[in-house]
């Protein structure tokens, strides 16, 4: 059995979590399978972009480049906390939790911290 290790989040992971939380406050509807929905929602990474910048309500055509803001997205690998044995870069795990496990953005924020 693999021992579970507590990972201490990097400073940019905390900043990422804060940006997701702020973006979720700005767009209360959660999106799945796209960064920004036609209904005005955002996925977790869309919320991070929204939290870092003020975006227009009609943002569905925007494709964020978050790796420029948060180095941890590409350079930190994490296991899926749902136990499905995926170990991917943080950006992919966040999308996986949002789209496949339907975690709320608030759950993702808590997991990042």
N, C-alpha and C positions, 0 to 999 in steps of 0.2 A: 504494500500500500504506500502510495506516495505521500510524503509528509506535506502538509499545507503550510506554506510560509506566508506570513503577513508582509506585503510589499509596502514599503514606505513611499508614498507618492512624491514625485518630483514637484518642484515649485510650479513648473508650467502645467502640470496636471491639475493642480489646485486652481490655477488661473483658468484653465479650460473648463473645469467644473463650474466655476463662478460665471463664466461666459454663457454656458449652457443654461444655467439657472436664470440669468438675466434675459436671455433670448426667449426662454419658455414663458417668462412673465409678459414679455411684449407680444408673443403669439401663443395664446393659451391652447389652441387646437394643435394636437400632435399629428404629424404627417408620417406616412409609412411608404417606403419605396421611392421617395423623392425628397430632396432637400426642403423644398417649399411647395405646398399644395395650392390648388386653385381656390380652396376654401380659406386661405390665409394662414394655414398651419405650417409647422416646421418639424423636421426630424431633429434628433439630438445634435447632429453636426450642423444642420441649418440653424438651430438655436444658438450654437456657439458662435457662428458667423454673425447672427443678429445681435448677440450680446456684445460682440467686439465692435460692431459698426451699427449705425442706424440705417436700416434698409427701407425702401418703399414697400407699401403693403403688397403691391403686385410684384413679387420677387421670384416667381416660379422659374424664370429663365436664368437666374443667377446660379452659377456653379462655383462655390467658394474654393479658394486655395488656402485652406486652414493650416497646411504644413508650414507656411511662411510665418504664421502667428504662434503656433504651438508645435515646437520641435518634437514633443513627446508622441504626437500622432503617428509619425513614421519610425521613430527610434526607440519606442518602448513596445515590447511584446507582452501580451497578457493572455491568460487562459480564460475561456468563457466560464463565468461563475455558475452557469446553469448545468455544468457537468457534461457538456456534449463533446469534450476533449479537443475543441479547437484552440489553437494557440497562434494568434495572429497579431500584426501590428495594432496598436490601440485604435486607430481610425476604423479598421475593419471590424474589430470586436464591438466598438460602439454602434456601428451600423447593424451588425449582427444582432445585438441586444435589442435595438430599436425595431428592426424590421422582422426578425425571425422569432424572437421571444416576446415581442411587444412590451418591453419594459417601458415604463414612463420615463420621461426625461429627468424627472426628479429622482427616480431610482438610479439612473445612470450617474447623476451628480453625486449621490451618496456613495456609490461604488467607487467612483474616481477618487474620492477623498479618503 
